[in-house]
Amino acid sequence: MGKRRKAREVALQFLYELDLNAEDDPAPREKEFWARHPLAEEARTFSETLVRGTKANQPKIDQLIAGCAEHWELERMAVVDRNILRMSVYELLWSQEVPPKVAINEAIEIAKKFGTKESSRFINGILDRIHKDLRPTS
């Protein structure tokens, strides 16, 4: 497994934990979380960027997801799916170093590992729609 994939998986675990505890600020939990989930420095930096960026932009991210998830309220989505979507939308919108297709593919692969049988299709559909909606028309 690549360093970036591992970093994304650990970021998902942190976002999941924050979501379950209804916390917006990862800072109070960081020391304890990273003690339980040690990563190489580069991977940890990438993972921290994903967590902090996702949480800092969560209202806008949630608005985009809700607008593309027809007949699904954000609160009714599986916690894993919701946080994979949040992290991936953050990458699509704010990460210049990750191509959109890579961000979407990584989300699908992580959903296959951590989600339900339907998670990968559900996540692919929403991310594809968000990506198409945000792509500038030529």
C-alpha positions as CSV (number, residue, x, y, z in Angstrom):
1,M,0.0,0.0,0.0
2,G,1.3,3.4,-0.9
3,K,2.1,6.1,1.7
4,R,-0.7,8.4,0.4
5,R,-3.3,5.6,0.5
6,K,-2.3,4.8,4.1
7,A,-2.4,8.5,5.0
8,R,-6.0,8.8,3.5
9,E,-7.1,5.7,5.5
10,V,-5.8,7.1,8.7
11,A,-7.3,10.5,8.0
12,L,-10.6,8.8,7.4
13,Q,-10.3,7.1,10.8
14,F,-9.6,10.5,12.5
15,L,-12.5,12.1,10.7
16,Y,-14.8,9.2,11.7
17,E,-13.8,9.6,15.3
18,L,-14.4,13.4,15.2
19,D,-17.7,12.9,13.5
20,L,-18.9,10.4,16.1
21,N,-18.0,12.8,18.9
22,A,-19.5,15.8,17.1
23,E,-16.2,17.6,17.2
24,D,-15.1,20.2,14.7
25,D,-11.6,20.9,16.0
26,P,-9.1,18.0,15.7
27,A,-6.4,19.7,17.8
28,P,-7.5,18.5,21.2
29,R,-7.5,14.9,20.0
30,E,-4.3,15.0,17.8
31,K,-1.7,13.9,20.3
32,E,-3.6,10.9,21.5
33,F,-4.8,9.9,18.0
34,W,-1.3,10.1,16.5
35,A,0.1,8.0,19.4
36,R,-2.3,5.3,18.4
37,H,-1.8,5.7,14.7
38,P,1.9,6.4,14.0
39,L,2.8,7.2,10.4
40,A,6.0,8.2,8.6
41,E,6.5,12.0,8.7
42,E,5.5,12.6,5.1
43,A,2.3,10.4,5.4
44,R,1.4,12.0,8.7
45,T,1.7,15.5,7.2
46,F,-0.5,14.6,4.3
47,S,-3.0,12.9,6.6
48,E,-3.1,16.0,9.0
49,T,-3.6,18.3,6.0
50,L,-6.6,16.2,4.9
51,V,-8.1,16.2,8.4
52,R,-7.6,19.9,9.1
53,G,-8.6,21.0,5.6
54,T,-11.7,18.8,5.7
55,K,-12.8,20.1,9.1
56,A,-12.0,23.7,8.3
57,N,-14.1,23.6,5.1
58,Q,-16.8,21.2,6.3
59,P,-19.8,23.6,6.0
60,K,-19.1,24.2,2.3
61,I,-18.2,20.5,1.7
62,D,-21.4,19.4,3.4
63,Q,-23.5,21.8,1.3
64,L,-22.0,20.4,-1.9
65,I,-22.5,16.8,-0.9
66,A,-26.1,17.5,0.2
67,G,-26.8,19.2,-3.2
68,C,-25.6,16.2,-5.1
69,A,-27.0,13.4,-2.9
70,E,-30.5,13.3,-4.1
71,H,-32.9,11.8,-1.6
72,W,-30.2,11.5,1.0
73,E,-29.8,13.7,4.1
74,L,-26.2,14.0,5.2
75,E,-27.1,12.8,8.7
76,R,-28.7,9.6,7.3
77,M,-25.6,8.6,5.4
78,A,-23.3,6.0,6.9
79,V,-20.6,7.7,8.9
80,V,-17.8,6.1,6.9
81,D,-19.4,7.1,3.5
82,R,-20.0,10.7,4.8
83,N,-16.4,11.1,5.8
84,I,-14.9,9.5,2.7
85,L,-17.0,12.0,0.7
86,R,-15.9,15.0,2.9
87,M,-12.3,14.1,2.6
88,S,-12.5,13.5,-1.1
89,V,-14.4,16.7,-1.8
90,Y,-11.7,18.5,0.1
91,E,-9.1,17.0,-2.2
92,L,-11.1,17.8,-5.3
93,L,-11.5,21.5,-4.3
94,W,-8.4,22.4,-2.3
95,S,-5.6,20.0,-3.2
96,Q,-3.7,21.2,-6.2
97,E,-1.3,18.3,-6.1
98,V,-3.9,15.6,-6.4
99,P,-5.6,15.2,-9.8
100,P,-9.4,14.8,-9.6
101,K,-9.4,11.3,-11.1
102,V,-6.9,10.2,-8.4
103,A,-8.9,11.7,-5.6
104,I,-12.1,10.0,-6.9
105,N,-10.4,6.6,-7.5
106,E,-8.8,6.7,-4.0
107,A,-12.2,7.4,-2.4
108,I,-13.7,4.5,-4.3
109,E,-10.9,2.1,-3.2
110,I,-11.2,3.2,0.4
111,A,-15.0,2.8,0.3
112,K,-14.5,-0.8,-0.9
113,K,-12.3,-1.4,2.1
114,F,-14.2,0.4,4.9
115,G,-17.7,0.8,3.6
116,T,-20.6,-1.5,2.6
117,K,-21.1,-3.3,-0.7
118,E,-23.0,-0.2,-2.1
119,S,-20.6,2.4,-0.7
120,S,-18.2,2.6,-3.6
121,R,-21.0,3.1,-6.2
122,F,-22.7,5.7,-4.0
123,I,-19.5,7.6,-3.4
124,N,-18.5,7.4,-7.1
125,G,-21.8,8.9,-8.2
126,I,-21.7,11.8,-5.8
127,L,-18.0,12.6,-6.4
128,D,-18.4,12.4,-10.2
129,R,-21.4,14.8,-10.0
130,I,-19.5,17.2,-7.8
131,H,-16.5,17.1,-10.1
132,K,-18.6,17.7,-13.2
133,D,-20.5,20.5,-11.6
134,L,-17.3,22.2,-10.5
135,R,-15.4,21.7,-13.8
136,P,-15.2,25.0,-15.7
137,T,-17.0,24.8,-19.0
138,S,-14.9,25.6,-22.1
